[in-house]
Amino acid sequence: MTSAEDPRARYADWLEQGVVAEAHGWTVCRHADVVAVAHDPGAFSSSASRFLQVPNGTDGEEHRRWRRLLDPFFSPERMAALEPRLVPVATALVDQLVARGGGFEAVRDLGARYAVRAGCAWLGWPTDLEEELLAWIGDNYEATRSGDLERTAAVARRFDDIVRRLVMARRVAGRCVIGDVTAELTRLRDEDDVPLSDEVLVSVLRNWTGGDLGSVALCVGVIVHWLADDPARQAEWRAYDDATLDAAIDEVLRMDDPFVASRRVATAATEIDGVEVAAGDRVHLNWVAANRDPAVFGDVDAFDPERNAPHNLVDG
């Protein structure tokens, strides 16, 4: 890939500017500015979408209320219980690719299939959804790249229809199977003891899957490319314990971050790095650029997990 084809070269130019004017509004690039905006929900609201987004499109006490309700699904205990169910998913997929022989496309054949199979195992979704979800990931990727809002909206509606189907099936069944997170959600009540509406359930499940299916696939692609690019890294990584491996993965994703940006809306007239931002302006936090800011990371392509971990924004 030449520098002209590598989007990271563009972000290096943007870091020189700091705040870049685009058609959607402003893109914030420098690490310090991205962190400052992300930590100021009073001035920069997360309610930046025309669609309901629970919990990531909420602010303040509303956001805290949703987090209290939903965070237990991601407790260390629940994640520890989930892991033994996902290891066989990964192992079986790799075994299939090895048995097939020849090369494979890391994002499509490994990343996307693992994301779909793992997501279905976690949420209690049927395995026969795999091809439909894989087709959706591809269509969503193409629609996003097109910049056509009608096309992206149509793809989003397709995914919402899939989720509604699954929610309705569990409401009709009227029972909660152990390990079926989707069924568990349909029986969840908020802090006022009110059941979650279908609209909220679809939003939550869209948040947990719609974006993450593609994101997990891209993460796998980045990691496979890193390891394939230098076989010596493979032998080194095999000796890592879990904590060291987690840190190494985070560092590789910092250098080539698949999570491009998050949106905010300015709630009042303000200033970012000397640039005047009006109330209502859209602001994008560019995680890729921030994670490659030489003012924080020095040589941005140097693999240094321990040094860079405190400043790594790969998870937002």
C-alpha positions as CSV (number, residue, x, y, z in Angstrom):
1,M,0.0,0.0,0.0
2,T,1.4,3.4,-1.0
3,S,1.3,6.4,1.3
4,A,-1.3,7.9,-1.1
5,E,-3.6,4.9,-0.5
6,D,-3.0,4.7,3.2
7,P,-5.6,6.8,5.1
8,R,-3.1,7.2,8.0
9,A,-1.1,9.5,5.8
10,R,-4.1,11.8,5.5
11,Y,-4.6,11.8,9.3
12,A,-0.9,12.8,9.7
13,D,-1.7,15.9,7.6
14,W,-4.8,16.5,9.7
15,L,-2.8,16.4,12.9
16,E,-0.9,19.4,11.6
17,Q,-4.2,21.3,11.4
18,G,-5.7,20.0,14.7
19,V,-9.3,20.7,13.8
20,V,-10.4,20.1,10.3
21,A,-13.5,21.5,8.6
22,E,-15.6,18.9,6.7
23,A,-19.0,18.7,5.1
24,H,-20.5,17.2,8.3
25,G,-18.9,19.9,10.6
26,W,-15.6,19.5,12.4
27,T,-13.2,16.7,12.9
28,V,-11.0,16.9,16.0
29,C,-7.6,15.1,15.5
30,R,-5.1,15.9,18.2
31,H,-5.0,13.6,21.2
32,A,-5.4,16.2,23.9
33,D,-8.4,17.8,22.1
34,V,-10.1,14.5,21.5
35,V,-9.7,13.5,25.1
36,A,-11.0,17.0,26.3
37,V,-14.1,16.8,24.1
38,A,-14.8,13.2,25.0
39,H,-14.7,14.1,28.7
40,D,-17.0,17.2,28.4
41,P,-20.5,15.8,27.7
42,G,-22.0,19.1,29.0
43,A,-20.5,21.0,26.0
44,F,-20.5,18.1,23.5
45,S,-23.6,15.9,23.6
46,S,-23.5,12.3,22.5
47,S,-27.1,12.7,21.2
48,A,-25.9,13.1,17.6
49,S,-28.0,10.7,15.7
50,R,-31.5,11.0,14.3
51,F,-32.1,7.4,15.5
52,L,-32.5,6.2,19.1
53,Q,-29.2,5.0,20.4
54,V,-29.2,3.3,23.9
55,P,-27.0,4.0,25.7
56,N,-24.3,5.6,23.6
57,G,-26.5,8.4,22.3
58,T,-27.6,9.6,25.7
59,D,-26.0,12.0,28.2
60,G,-25.9,12.8,31.9
61,E,-28.3,11.0,34.3
62,E,-30.1,9.3,31.4
63,H,-26.8,7.7,30.3
64,R,-25.9,6.7,33.8
65,R,-29.3,5.1,34.3
66,W,-29.0,3.0,31.2
67,R,-25.4,2.0,32.1
68,R,-26.6,0.8,35.5
69,L,-29.2,-1.3,33.8
70,L,-27.0,-2.7,31.0
71,D,-23.4,-2.9,32.5
72,P,-24.2,-6.1,34.4
73,F,-24.4,-7.9,31.1
74,F,-20.7,-7.2,30.7
75,S,-19.6,-8.0,34.3
76,P,-16.3,-9.9,34.7
77,E,-18.2,-12.9,36.0
78,R,-20.5,-13.0,32.9
79,M,-17.6,-12.5,30.5
80,A,-15.6,-15.2,32.2
81,A,-18.6,-17.5,31.8
82,L,-18.9,-16.6,28.1
83,E,-15.3,-17.2,27.2
84,P,-15.4,-21.1,27.3
85,R,-18.3,-20.9,24.9
86,L,-16.4,-18.7,22.4
87,V,-13.1,-20.5,22.4
88,P,-14.6,-23.5,20.5
89,V,-16.2,-21.1,18.0
90,A,-12.7,-19.6,17.2
91,T,-11.0,-23.0,17.2
92,A,-13.6,-24.6,14.8
93,L,-13.4,-21.7,12.4
94,V,-9.6,-21.8,12.2
95,D,-9.7,-25.5,11.8
96,Q,-12.1,-25.1,8.8
97,L,-9.7,-22.6,7.2
98,V,-6.7,-24.8,7.7
99,A,-8.6,-27.8,6.2
100,R,-9.7,-25.8,3.2
101,G,-6.0,-25.0,2.4
102,G,-4.7,-22.0,0.4
103,G,-5.1,-18.4,1.4
104,F,-8.0,-16.7,3.0
105,E,-9.3,-13.1,3.3
106,A,-8.7,-12.2,7.0
107,V,-11.6,-9.8,7.4
108,R,-14.2,-11.7,5.4
109,D,-13.3,-15.3,6.0
110,L,-12.0,-15.1,9.6
111,G,-13.0,-11.9,11.2
112,A,-16.6,-11.5,10.0
113,R,-17.5,-15.2,10.4
114,Y,-16.0,-15.2,13.9
115,A,-17.9,-12.0,14.8
116,V,-21.2,-13.4,13.6
117,R,-20.8,-16.9,15.2
118,A,-19.6,-15.4,18.5
119,G,-22.3,-12.8,18.6
120,C,-25.0,-15.4,17.9
121,A,-23.6,-17.7,20.6
122,W,-23.6,-14.8,23.1
123,L,-27.1,-13.4,22.3
124,G,-28.8,-16.8,21.8
125,W,-29.4,-16.2,18.1
126,P,-29.9,-19.1,15.7
127,T,-26.9,-20.3,13.8
128,D,-28.9,-20.2,10.5
129,L,-28.7,-16.4,10.7
130,E,-25.0,-16.5,9.7
131,E,-25.2,-16.0,6.0
132,E,-27.9,-13.2,6.4
133,L,-25.7,-11.4,8.9
134,L,-22.6,-11.8,6.8
135,A,-24.4,-10.3,3.8
136,W,-25.6,-7.5,6.0
137,I,-22.0,-6.7,7.1
138,G,-20.8,-6.5,3.5
139,D,-23.8,-4.3,2.5
140,N,-23.4,-2.0,5.5
141,Y,-19.7,-1.5,4.7
142,E,-20.4,-0.6,1.1
143,A,-23.3,1.7,2.1
144,T,-21.1,3.5,4.6
145,R,-18.4,4.0,2.1
146,S,-20.8,5.3,-0.4
147,G,-21.9,8.3,1.8
148,D,-25.4,7.8,0.5
149,L,-27.7,8.5,3.5
150,E,-30.7,6.8,1.9
151,R,-28.6,3.7,1.2
152,T,-27.2,3.6,4.8
153,A,-30.7,4.1,6.3
154,A,-32.1,1.2,4.2
155,V,-29.3,-1.1,5.4
156,A,-29.9,0.0,9.0
157,R,-33.6,-0.8,8.6
158,R,-32.7,-4.3,7.4
159,F,-30.8,-4.9,10.5
160,D,-33.5,-3.6,12.8
161,D,-36.0,-5.9,11.1
162,I,-33.7,-8.9,11.9
163,V,-33.5,-7.8,15.5
164,R,-37.3,-7.2,15.8
165,R,-37.9,-10.7,14.5
166,L,-35.7,-12.2,17.2
167,V,-37.3,-10.0,19.9
168,M,-40.8,-10.9,18.8
169,A,-40.0,-14.6,18.8
170,R,-38.9,-14.4,22.4
171,R,-41.9,-12.4,23.5
172,V,-44.2,-15.0,21.9
173,A,-42.3,-17.9,23.5
174,G,-42.8,-16.3,26.9
175,R,-39.8,-18.1,28.5
176,C,-36.2,-17.3,29.1
177,V,-33.7,-20.0,28.1
178,I,-30.5,-19.9,30.1
179,G,-27.7,-18.3,28.1
180,D,-30.1,-16.5,25.8
181,V,-29.2,-12.8,26.4
182,T,-31.8,-11.6,24.0
183,A,-34.6,-13.4,25.9
184,E,-33.2,-12.0,29.1
185,L,-33.4,-8.4,27.7
186,T,-37.0,-8.8,26.8
187,R,-37.7,-9.5,30.5
188,L,-35.6,-6.7,31.8
189,R,-37.3,-3.8,33.6
190,D,-35.9,-0.3,34.1
191,E,-35.4,1.5,37.4
192,D,-39.1,2.5,37.4
193,D,-40.1,-1.2,37.0
194,V,-41.2,-0.6,33.4
195,P,-40.4,-3.3,30.7
196,L,-38.2,-2.1,27.9
197,S,-40.1,-1.2,24.7
198,D,-39.3,-3.0,21.5
199,E,-37.8,0.3,20.2
200,V,-35.3,0.4,23.1
201,L,-34.6,-3.3,22.8
202,V,-33.8,-2.9,19.1
203,S,-31.6,0.0,19.9
204,V,-29.6,-1.8,22.5
205,L,-29.1,-4.9,20.4
206,R,-28.2,-2.8,17.4
207,N,-25.6,-1.1,19.6
208,W,-24.2,-4.4,20.8
209,T,-24.1,-6.0,17.3
210,G,-24.8,-3.7,14.3
211,G,-21.5,-1.8,14.6
212,D,-19.5,-4.4,16.5
213,L,-19.9,-7.2,13.9
214,G,-17.9,-5.1,11.4
215,S,-15.6,-3.7,14.0
216,V,-14.6,-7.2,15.3
217,A,-14.0,-8.3,11.7
218,L,-11.7,-5.3,11.0
219,C,-9.8,-5.9,14.3
220,V,-9.1,-9.5,13.3
221,G,-7.9,-8.2,9.9
222,V,-5.5,-5.7,11.4
223,I,-4.0,-8.3,13.8
224,V,-3.7,-11.0,11.2
225,H,-1.9,-8.5,8.9
226,W,0.5,-7.5,11.7
227,L,1.4,-11.1,12.4
228,A,1.7,-12.2,8.8
229,D,3.9,-9.2,7.9
230,D,6.7,-10.5,10.2
231,P,6.7,-14.2,11.1
232,A,9.1,-13.5,14.0
233,R,6.2,-11.8,15.7
234,Q,4.1,-15.0,15.6
235,A,6.7,-17.0,17.7
236,E,7.0,-14.1,20.1
237,W,3.3,-13.8,20.6
238,R,2.8,-17.5,21.2
239,A,4.9,-17.1,24.4
240,Y,2.7,-14.2,25.8
241,D,0.5,-14.7,28.8
242,D,-3.1,-13.4,28.6
243,A,-2.3,-9.9,30.0
244,T,0.7,-9.4,27.7
245,L,-1.3,-10.6,24.7
246,D,-4.2,-8.2,25.5
247,A,-1.7,-5.3,25.8
248,A,0.0,-6.3,22.5
249,I,-3.4,-6.5,20.6
250,D,-4.4,-3.0,22.0
251,E,-1.1,-1.6,20.8
252,V,-1.4,-3.0,17.3
253,L,-4.9,-1.6,17.1
254,R,-3.6,1.8,18.3
255,M,-1.2,1.9,15.3
256,D,-3.9,0.9,12.9
257,D,-7.2,1.8,14.6
258,P,-10.3,0.3,13.0
259,F,-12.6,2.5,15.1
260,V,-12.4,5.7,13.1
261,A,-14.6,8.3,14.8
262,S,-17.4,9.1,17.2
263,R,-19.9,11.9,16.9
264,R,-20.8,14.7,19.2
265,V,-22.9,17.9,18.9
266,A,-21.8,21.2,20.5
267,T,-24.5,22.3,23.0
268,A,-23.3,26.0,22.9
269,A,-20.8,28.2,21.1
270,T,-17.3,27.1,22.1
271,E,-13.7,26.8,20.9
272,I,-11.5,23.8,20.1
273,D,-7.8,24.4,19.6
274,G,-8.5,28.0,18.6
275,V,-11.3,27.1,16.2
276,E,-14.7,28.6,16.9
277,V,-17.5,26.0,17.0
278,A,-21.1,27.1,16.9
279,A,-24.0,25.6,19.0
280,G,-25.4,22.7,17.1
281,D,-22.3,22.1,15.1
282,R,-21.4,18.4,14.5
283,V,-18.0,17.3,15.9
284,H,-16.3,14.1,15.0
285,L,-13.6,12.7,17.4
286,N,-11.1,11.0,15.2
287,W,-9.6,8.1,17.2
288,V,-7.3,7.1,14.4
289,A,-5.5,10.4,14.3
290,A,-5.5,10.9,18.0
291,N,-3.9,7.4,18.4
292,R,-1.2,8.5,16.0
293,D,-0.4,11.8,17.5
294,P,3.4,12.1,17.7
295,A,3.1,14.7,20.5
296,V,1.9,11.8,22.7
297,F,3.3,8.6,21.2
298,G,6.6,9.9,19.6
299,D,7.3,7.4,16.8
300,V,3.7,6.4,16.2
301,D,4.7,3.2,14.4
302,A,6.9,1.9,17.2
303,F,5.4,-1.1,19.0
304,D,5.6,-0.2,22.7
305,P,2.5,-1.6,24.6
306,E,3.7,-0.7,28.1
307,R,4.6,2.9,27.3
308,N,1.6,3.7,25.2
309,A,-1.2,1.9,27.1
310,P,-2.1,4.8,29.4
311,H,-2.8,7.0,26.3
312,N,-4.3,4.5,24.0
313,L,-7.8,5.5,22.8
314,V,-8.6,2.4,20.7
315,D,-11.7,1.7,22.8
316,G,-12.9,5.3,22.9
